[in-house]
């Protein structure tokens, strides 16, 4: 059985809309390089500001 990582050991990014850090999630495992926003709400806010 694989050892689990601590949450503090996971990669993080900063959301360009709210400037808050967010950590890697398993559902982003295949597309982590393309993830820019921490949530759908931030993604919508960024699109409406353009």
Backbone as a chain_set.jsonl record, in Angstrom:
{"seq": "XXXXXXXXXXXXXXXXXXXXXXXXXXXXXXXXXXXXXXXXXXXXXXXXXX", "coords": {"N": [[0.84, -1.177, 0.0], [0.546, 2.222, -0.818], [2.201, 5.039, 0.615], [0.574, 7.776, 2.124], [0.595, 11.238, 1.272], [1.365, 14.164, 3.17], [-0.786, 16.977, 3.551], [0.559, 19.368, 3.516], [2.734, 18.768, 1.962], [1.882, 18.705, -0.626], [1.742, 20.078, -3.98], [1.324, 23.621, -4.584], [-0.523, 26.473, -5.819], [-1.173, 29.912, -6.715], [-4.139, 31.643, -6.881], [-5.046, 33.749, -9.543], [-7.184, 35.517, -9.389], [-8.345, 35.789, -6.766], [-6.056, 35.806, -5.261], [-5.332, 33.875, -3.415], [-3.729, 31.004, -1.992], [-3.941, 27.681, -3.324], [-4.218, 24.132, -3.108], [-3.037, 21.105, -4.685], [-5.361, 18.804, -6.084], [-6.823, 15.557, -6.241], [-8.54, 15.191, -8.434], [-7.447, 16.929, -10.233], [-5.197, 15.701, -11.135], [-4.443, 14.856, -13.725], [-4.405, 17.217, -15.161], [-2.985, 19.293, -13.913], [-1.094, 21.224, -14.712], [-2.553, 22.924, -16.336], [-4.419, 24.061, -14.675], [-5.632, 27.039, -13.365], [-7.263, 28.569, -11.736], [-8.74, 28.703, -8.455], [-11.342, 27.942, -8.023], [-14.656, 27.441, -9.445], [-16.089, 29.75, -9.182], [-14.127, 31.79, -9.109], [-13.099, 31.447, -11.664], [-15.306, 32.21, -13.228], [-15.554, 34.904, -12.428], [-13.191, 35.983, -13.422], [-13.556, 35.698, -16.185], [-15.731, 37.384, -16.635], [-14.647, 39.856, -16.125], [-13.074, 40.468, -18.273]], "CA": [[0.0, 0.0, 0.0], [1.341, 3.441, -0.943], [2.106, 5.986, 1.726], [-0.131, 9.006, 1.794], [1.35, 12.468, 1.468], [0.76, 15.175, 4.018], [-1.332, 18.069, 2.756], [1.592, 20.398, 3.395], [3.704, 18.337, 0.961], [1.296, 18.78, -1.958], [2.063, 21.33, -4.684], [0.358, 24.703, -4.455], [-0.52, 27.586, -6.77], [-1.905, 31.078, -6.236], [-5.217, 32.018, -7.79], [-4.843, 35.13, -10.005], [-8.356, 36.348, -9.132], [-8.492, 36.09, -5.338], [-4.703, 35.826, -4.677], [-5.211, 32.904, -2.327], [-3.1, 29.75, -2.411], [-4.749, 26.462, -3.319], [-3.368, 22.955, -3.237], [-3.329, 20.061, -5.655], [-6.447, 17.874, -5.777], [-6.712, 14.338, -7.038], [-9.253, 15.343, -9.7], [-6.585, 17.716, -11.105], [-3.943, 14.984, -11.334], [-4.107, 14.782, -15.148], [-4.361, 18.541, -15.8], [-2.499, 20.26, -12.934], [-0.389, 22.309, -15.388], [-3.519, 23.837, -16.93], [-5.278, 24.648, -13.643], [-5.236, 28.414, -13.053], [-8.153, 29.179, -10.745], [-9.005, 27.838, -7.306], [-12.736, 27.518, -7.986], [-15.496, 27.87, -10.564], [-16.456, 31.148, -8.925], [-13.018, 32.641, -9.561], [-13.024, 31.338, -13.121], [-16.377, 33.052, -13.763], [-15.23, 36.305, -12.165], [-12.128, 36.39, -14.336], [-14.129, 35.797, -17.525], [-16.627, 38.534, -16.703], [-13.855, 41.079, -16.036], [-12.342, 40.696, -19.534]], "C": [[0.889, 1.247, 0.0], [1.142, 4.347, 0.273], [1.401, 7.247, 1.269], [0.766, 10.205, 2.078], [0.611, 13.379, 2.45], [0.255, 16.304, 3.128], [-0.29, 19.166, 2.547], [2.645, 20.045, 2.354], [3.169, 18.418, -0.465], [1.666, 20.093, -2.636], [0.953, 22.362, -4.537], [0.521, 25.7, -5.593], [-1.291, 28.725, -6.132], [-2.926, 31.46, -7.297], [-5.024, 33.47, -8.229], [-6.012, 36.064, -9.72], [-8.418, 36.759, -7.663], [-7.158, 36.144, -4.587], [-4.556, 34.93, -3.457], [-4.528, 31.638, -2.834], [-4.106, 28.598, -2.394], [-3.844, 25.287, -3.629], [-3.915, 21.981, -4.268], [-4.474, 19.194, -5.158], [-6.335, 16.675, -6.701], [-7.416, 14.481, -8.384], [-8.456, 16.182, -10.705], [-5.304, 16.97, -11.466], [-3.51, 14.938, -12.796], [-3.912, 16.156, -15.788], [-3.828, 19.631, -14.864], [-1.787, 21.44, -13.607], [-1.342, 23.338, -15.985], [-4.413, 24.536, -15.901], [-4.75, 26.03, -13.28], [-6.017, 28.993, -11.885], [-8.491, 28.185, -9.648], [-10.425, 27.279, -7.311], [-13.461, 27.974, -9.251], [-15.88, 29.336, -10.404], [-15.361, 32.099, -9.41], [-12.888, 32.591, -11.078], [-14.101, 32.208, -13.782], [-16.077, 34.539, -13.568], [-14.168, 36.806, -13.129], [-12.681, 36.578, -15.744], [-15.011, 37.023, -17.657], [-15.869, 39.858, -16.653], [-13.129, 41.394, -17.335], [-13.125, 41.538, -20.492]], "O": [[1.872, 1.311, 0.738], [0.064, 4.404, 0.865], [1.615, 7.722, 0.153], [1.583, 10.188, 2.998], [-0.617, 13.354, 2.538], [0.819, 16.555, 2.063], [-0.273, 19.816, 1.502], [3.38, 20.924, 1.903], [3.924, 18.221, -1.417], [1.881, 21.103, -1.967], [-0.217, 22.011, -4.383], [1.565, 25.761, -6.242], [-1.98, 28.535, -5.131], [-2.594, 31.582, -8.476], [-4.854, 34.345, -7.379], [-5.855, 37.283, -9.798], [-8.533, 37.944, -7.353], [-7.13, 36.49, -3.406], [-3.746, 35.202, -2.571], [-4.729, 31.244, -3.982], [-5.005, 28.554, -1.554], [-2.835, 25.426, -4.32], [-5.081, 22.032, -4.659], [-4.559, 18.882, -3.97], [-5.814, 16.778, -7.812], [-6.937, 13.943, -9.382], [-8.751, 16.154, -11.9], [-4.402, 17.566, -12.056], [-2.312, 14.979, -13.076], [-3.31, 16.25, -16.857], [-4.198, 20.795, -15.02], [-1.875, 22.561, -13.107], [-0.977, 24.505, -16.126], [-5.092, 25.507, -16.234], [-3.58, 26.186, -12.932], [-5.495, 29.813, -11.129], [-8.525, 26.976, -9.878], [-10.69, 26.258, -6.677], [-12.947, 28.784, -10.023], [-15.982, 30.07, -11.388], [-15.656, 33.105, -10.055], [-12.594, 33.609, -11.704], [-13.832, 32.868, -14.786], [-16.329, 35.342, -14.467], [-14.245, 37.941, -13.6], [-12.305, 37.531, -16.428], [-15.028, 37.647, -18.718], [-16.393, 40.881, -17.092], [-12.61, 42.501, -17.484], [-12.653, 41.82, -21.593]]}, "num_chains": 1, "name": "protein.A"}
